[in-house]
Amino acid sequence: MSKQIYAIAILAGSIIGAGIFSLPYTVSKSGTLPMLFYLLFLGLLAMLIHLMVAEIALKSPDNKRLPGFAKMYLGKKGEKAAFFSNIFGIIGTILAYLIIGGEFLSNILNIDPFYATLIYFALGAILIIFGIKIISKVEFYGVILFFVFLILIFLKSINFIDISNLNIAFNPEYLFLPYGPVLFSLWGISIVPEAEELLLKERKDLKKIVIASFIICFIVYAFFTALVLSVCGTGVSEESLNCLQSIIGGDIGFALMAFGILTTFTSFITIGLTLQKILWFDLGLKKNTSTIITCGVPITLFLLGINSFLGVISFVGGLLFAIDGILILLIYGRINRKIKVLTYPLFLLFVLGMLYEIITFFNK
């Protein structure tokens, strides 16, 4: 199998993670038209940021991630900001996967979500140790199974689809709600250097792989969101699958929960590996120490009671990923000064999004 296909699998498979399950619920609150705007606008923005990361990675030494890039082009202060946003952003992402993945696994095993989360975590931690070659194959076959499950769910849902459910009225109260979840759902910058490493001599194709991965993500997100809403309408649950299970019934329950586990688990191990490498290569920690932090901090946060899925992805997407975006714009302005002026509006957008998330957080 060509390295390009594996690279697309690892990037698209990592982007399509836990965030996909928040999209139907977010639409049900904000309305159809606002969500379409967010998906299109933030989707193009996210793809542009990922293309910038691809160019930065191609022009920089190997084994560097965002903190390493920031140190090279922005100095010590940029490096510290990148370590903060990148490390805590990835930790928050892993935590989100733990929260929702544990819920799906608990439904399959019919056990308490707490113990299911511990099992989910243990399996992911084991795979992180084996590295990118193992995980790239897991992602590839995971993507294939993802589409198999998605088609199966669609076929089982056909008799319950009502297209009129897609016309959800605009609700001004939740106008800005989609910002954090949508940005979270489209963010995978930490995986771009992983894809570059996987390509080896075919690194020149990295930008094409980013574009192909985003096209896949757009299609999958639109299809999944439309499918869930056409069946559940405004009664959709926060993680999407429970409402499908309750309405469709029959033997679809196992397939739905297996779909949820597969979608989150492949991203969980890939993102975990990325954090391990940031701590190892960029921060200079020992490999074993990096692995312990990667696996230990998210599960500790869960054990401390941080278990709101939508709350975690909104905070991570709207605040921490926005800091990543700002840093990438600043770095890209250093290596490609010709379009530096175009980065200013994007910079402002990220800042406004951060302010919204901070205000929302303190008003809860």
JOFENMO-V522402 format. One record per residue. N is the residue number from 1. SS is DSSP state (~ for helix, > for strand, _ for the rest). NEAR is the number of other C-alpha atoms within 10 Angstrom. D_CENTER is the distance of its C-alpha to the mean C-alpha in Angstrom with 2 decimals. Layout:
BEGIN
n	ss	near	d_center
N	SS	NEAR	D_CENTER
N	SS	NEAR	D_CENTER
END
This chain:
BEGIN
n	ss	near	d_center
1	_	7	25.21
2	_	8	24.47
3	~	16	22.10
4	~	19	20.62
5	~	14	19.53
6	~	24	18.03
7	~	28	16.16
8	~	26	14.79
9	~	26	13.89
10	~	30	12.05
11	~	30	10.07
12	~	27	9.56
13	~	31	9.15
14	~	29	6.33
15	~	25	4.42
16	_	29	6.00
17	_	26	5.08
18	_	30	6.41
19	_	29	5.74
20	~	25	8.23
21	~	27	10.82
22	~	24	11.13
23	~	26	12.08
24	~	30	15.60
25	~	24	16.55
26	~	25	15.67
27	~	28	17.83
28	~	26	20.52
29	~	21	20.86
30	~	21	20.69
31	_	22	22.24
32	~	20	21.62
33	~	14	22.63
34	~	19	20.60
35	~	24	17.38
36	~	13	18.45
37	~	12	19.06
38	~	16	15.71
39	~	23	13.92
40	~	12	16.48
41	~	11	16.91
42	~	16	13.46
43	~	21	12.49
44	~	15	15.45
45	~	16	14.85
46	~	23	11.37
47	~	21	13.06
48	~	14	15.99
49	~	22	14.26
50	~	25	12.80
51	~	20	16.37
52	~	21	17.79
53	~	27	15.92
54	~	26	17.27
55	~	18	20.71
56	~	22	20.60
57	~	23	19.73
58	~	16	22.55
59	_	11	24.99
60	_	15	24.31
61	_	12	25.36
62	_	14	23.39
63	_	16	21.52
64	_	18	20.25
65	_	29	16.86
66	~	28	16.34
67	~	27	18.98
68	~	23	21.34
69	~	25	21.01
70	~	23	21.61
71	~	19	24.67
72	~	16	26.08
73	~	18	25.92
74	~	16	25.87
75	~	12	27.77
76	~	13	27.55
77	~	11	26.33
78	~	21	23.39
79	~	21	22.63
80	~	14	22.81
81	~	18	20.51
82	~	26	17.91
83	~	23	18.35
84	~	15	17.93
85	~	22	14.76
86	~	23	13.05
87	~	21	14.29
88	~	18	13.84
89	~	26	10.37
90	~	23	9.36
91	~	24	11.84
92	~	21	10.46
93	~	26	7.00
94	~	27	9.41
95	~	27	11.58
96	~	28	9.43
97	~	29	9.19
98	~	29	12.88
99	~	27	13.85
100	~	24	12.84
101	~	26	13.43
102	~	26	16.76
103	~	23	17.70
104	~	28	17.34
105	~	23	19.27
106	~	20	21.87
107	~	18	22.64
108	~	17	23.30
109	~	11	25.36
110	_	10	26.88
111	_	12	26.64
112	_	13	25.67
113	~	19	21.89
114	~	14	22.62
115	~	14	24.02
116	~	23	21.46
117	~	22	18.71
118	~	16	20.97
119	~	16	21.36
120	~	22	17.68
121	~	25	17.28
122	~	13	20.42
123	~	12	19.46
124	~	21	16.17
125	~	20	18.16
126	~	11	20.81
127	~	19	18.69
128	~	22	17.18
129	_	17	20.84
130	_	11	21.51
131	_	15	19.45
132	~	21	17.83
133	~	10	20.56
134	~	12	20.12
135	~	22	16.33
136	~	25	16.51
137	~	16	18.90
138	~	21	16.91
139	~	29	13.96
140	~	22	16.71
141	~	15	18.47
142	~	22	15.40
143	~	22	14.54
144	~	13	18.23
145	~	16	18.32
146	~	21	15.33
147	~	13	17.50
148	~	13	20.57
149	~	20	19.33
150	~	19	18.13
151	~	12	21.62
152	~	15	23.32
153	~	21	21.78
154	~	17	22.85
155	~	10	26.33
156	~	16	26.74
157	~	20	25.77
158	~	13	28.11
159	~	10	30.99
160	~	15	29.02
161	_	18	27.46
162	_	14	28.87
163	~	13	27.85
164	~	11	29.35
165	~	18	26.54
166	~	22	24.27
167	_	15	26.54
168	_	17	25.26
169	_	14	27.14
170	_	17	25.78
171	_	14	25.67
172	~	12	26.20
173	~	9	25.45
174	~	15	21.71
175	_	15	21.58
176	_	15	18.99
177	_	21	16.95
178	~	25	14.30
179	~	21	13.59
180	~	27	11.21
181	~	25	9.27
182	~	25	9.24
183	~	25	8.30
184	~	31	5.28
185	~	25	4.58
186	_	28	5.91
187	_	23	5.12
188	_	25	5.92
189	~	27	9.42
190	~	22	10.10
191	~	26	10.20
192	~	26	12.72
193	~	23	15.56
194	~	25	14.96
195	~	25	15.46
196	~	24	18.43
197	~	18	19.98
198	~	19	19.76
199	~	19	21.54
200	~	10	24.53
201	~	10	27.28
202	~	13	25.14
203	~	18	23.07
204	~	14	24.59
205	~	14	22.35
206	~	24	19.09
207	~	20	18.86
208	~	13	19.72
209	~	25	16.96
210	~	24	14.38
211	~	17	16.14
212	~	15	16.41
213	~	22	12.75
214	~	22	12.06
215	~	14	15.08
216	~	15	13.85
217	~	21	10.60
218	~	16	13.03
219	~	10	15.49
220	~	16	13.44
221	~	20	12.00
222	~	15	15.57
223	~	13	17.22
224	~	19	15.40
225	~	20	15.74
226	~	21	19.34
227	~	25	20.16
228	~	27	19.23
229	~	28	20.93
230	~	22	23.93
231	~	24	24.57
232	~	27	23.75
233	~	24	24.38
234	~	20	24.07
235	~	13	24.39
236	_	23	20.82
237	_	19	19.47
238	_	17	16.49
239	_	21	14.55
240	_	23	16.33
241	~	19	17.85
242	~	17	20.77
243	~	19	22.33
244	~	22	22.26
245	~	18	23.90
246	~	12	26.52
247	~	12	27.47
248	~	18	27.52
249	_	12	28.86
250	_	10	30.59
251	_	10	28.93
252	~	17	25.50
253	~	19	24.23
254	~	16	23.64
255	~	16	21.85
256	~	23	19.48
257	~	22	18.62
258	~	19	18.47
259	~	23	16.00
260	~	26	13.77
261	~	24	14.31
262	~	22	13.78
263	~	28	10.42
264	~	27	9.06
265	~	28	11.57
266	~	26	11.01
267	~	30	7.51
268	~	28	9.29
269	~	28	12.14
270	~	28	10.71
271	~	24	8.86
272	~	23	12.10
273	~	26	14.23
274	~	23	12.87
275	~	27	13.74
276	~	27	16.98
277	~	23	17.87
278	~	24	17.32
279	~	22	19.68
280	~	18	21.95
281	~	19	22.40
282	~	19	21.71
283	_	14	22.96
284	_	11	25.64
285	_	15	25.34
286	_	12	26.65
287	~	14	24.42
288	~	12	25.33
289	~	12	24.73
290	~	21	21.26
291	~	21	20.47
292	~	12	22.02
293	~	14	20.04
294	~	26	16.68
295	~	24	17.59
296	~	14	19.96
297	~	16	18.41
298	~	25	15.51
299	~	20	18.05
300	~	12	20.63
301	~	14	18.73
302	~	18	18.35
303	~	12	22.05
304	_	9	22.91
305	_	8	21.78
306	_	16	18.43
307	_	16	17.12
308	_	13	16.14
309	~	21	12.75
310	~	21	12.84
311	~	14	14.45
312	~	21	11.95
313	~	26	8.86
314	~	24	11.53
315	~	21	12.91
316	~	26	10.00
317	~	28	8.74
318	~	28	12.42
319	~	26	14.10
320	~	24	12.61
321	~	25	10.27
322	~	24	13.44
323	~	23	15.52
324	~	26	13.61
325	~	25	14.24
326	~	21	17.84
327	~	23	18.45
328	~	24	17.32
329	~	20	19.68
330	~	19	22.40
331	~	23	22.12
332	~	21	22.14
333	~	19	25.15
334	~	14	26.94
335	~	15	26.63
336	_	12	27.13
337	~	10	29.47
338	~	9	30.51
339	~	11	27.57
340	~	15	27.13
341	~	10	28.43
342	~	12	25.62
343	~	15	23.08
344	~	14	24.89
345	~	10	23.78
346	~	16	20.09
347	~	18	20.85
348	~	12	22.49
349	~	13	19.65
350	~	19	17.27
351	~	17	20.22
352	~	15	20.95
353	~	17	17.44
354	~	22	17.73
355	~	13	21.20
356	~	17	20.20
357	~	22	17.68
358	~	14	20.43
359	~	10	23.10
360	~	13	21.23
361	~	12	20.57
362	~	7	24.28
363	_	7	25.54
364	_	5	24.10
END
